[in-house]
Amino acid sequence: MTTIKPTTKTTTKLDLTGLKCPLPALKTRKALKSVKSGDFLEVHCTDPLSVIDIPNLIQETGDKVEITERSENRIIFLIEKTDEVSSLRT
């Protein structure tokens, strides 16, 4: 019989409303360093350029991102931190 251990994932929220490029991407990169593999970072932005900058950042880090809300006034990203070993690039 195999026992499956329940996993608890944590979501950290990062409010970057009002910040302009390049600060949302820079602060997201810094915040991701403290997120554990398998956990989430929810990023709230108002800068329209963040829809370009943050996905590009996540492409570099190898993590996963999706835009969970996009309106005229706000963009919310949900970033899942992936296994740090697989996200390292040589």
C-alpha positions as CSV (number, residue, x, y, z in Angstrom):
1,M,0.0,0.0,0.0
2,T,1.4,3.4,-1.0
3,T,0.8,6.4,1.3
4,I,0.4,9.7,-0.4
5,K,1.5,12.7,1.7
6,P,-0.7,15.7,1.3
7,T,1.1,18.7,0.0
8,T,0.3,22.2,1.0
9,K,1.2,25.0,-1.4
10,T,1.6,28.5,-0.3
11,T,0.7,31.6,-2.2
12,T,2.6,34.8,-1.5
13,K,1.0,38.0,-2.7
14,L,3.1,40.9,-4.1
15,D,1.4,44.2,-4.6
16,L,3.2,46.2,-7.2
17,T,0.3,48.6,-8.1
18,G,1.5,52.0,-9.1
19,L,5.1,50.9,-10.0
20,K,6.3,51.5,-13.6
21,C,8.7,49.6,-15.8
22,P,11.2,48.1,-15.0
23,L,10.3,47.9,-11.2
24,P,7.5,45.3,-11.5
25,A,9.8,42.8,-13.2
26,L,12.8,43.5,-10.9
27,K,10.7,43.2,-7.7
28,T,9.1,40.0,-9.1
29,R,12.5,38.5,-9.8
30,K,13.6,39.4,-6.2
31,A,10.5,38.0,-4.6
32,L,10.8,34.7,-6.6
33,K,14.0,34.0,-4.8
34,S,12.2,33.5,-1.5
35,V,9.4,31.3,-3.0
36,K,9.8,27.5,-2.5
37,S,9.5,25.1,-5.4
38,G,5.9,24.2,-6.0
39,D,4.6,27.4,-4.3
40,F,3.0,30.4,-5.9
41,L,3.6,34.1,-6.2
42,E,0.6,36.2,-7.0
43,V,1.7,39.6,-8.5
44,H,-0.7,42.6,-8.8
45,C,0.4,45.2,-11.3
46,T,-1.0,48.3,-12.9
47,D,1.8,48.9,-15.4
48,P,0.6,47.8,-18.9
49,L,4.1,46.9,-19.9
50,S,4.1,44.2,-17.2
51,V,2.2,41.9,-19.5
52,I,5.3,41.8,-21.6
53,D,8.0,42.1,-19.0
54,I,6.8,39.5,-16.4
55,P,6.2,36.7,-18.9
56,N,9.6,37.3,-20.4
57,L,11.2,37.2,-16.9
58,I,9.4,33.9,-16.2
59,Q,10.6,32.5,-19.5
60,E,14.1,33.2,-18.3
61,T,13.6,31.6,-14.9
62,G,11.9,28.5,-16.2
63,D,8.9,28.9,-13.9
64,K,5.2,28.9,-15.0
65,V,3.0,32.0,-15.3
66,E,-0.6,32.8,-16.2
67,I,-2.5,36.0,-16.2
68,T,-5.5,35.4,-13.9
69,E,-7.0,38.9,-14.3
70,R,-6.6,41.6,-16.9
71,S,-8.6,44.7,-16.8
72,E,-8.1,48.4,-17.7
73,N,-6.8,49.1,-14.2
74,R,-5.1,45.9,-13.0
75,I,-3.2,42.8,-14.1
76,I,-2.8,39.8,-11.8
77,F,-0.2,37.1,-12.5
78,L,0.0,33.8,-10.8
79,I,3.5,32.4,-11.0
80,E,4.3,28.8,-10.0
81,K,7.9,28.3,-8.8
82,T,9.2,25.2,-10.5
83,D,11.9,22.8,-9.4
84,E,15.0,25.0,-9.0
85,V,17.3,22.4,-10.5
86,S,15.3,22.2,-13.8
87,S,15.0,26.0,-14.0
88,L,18.8,26.6,-14.0
89,R,20.2,27.3,-17.4
90,T,23.8,26.9,-18.4
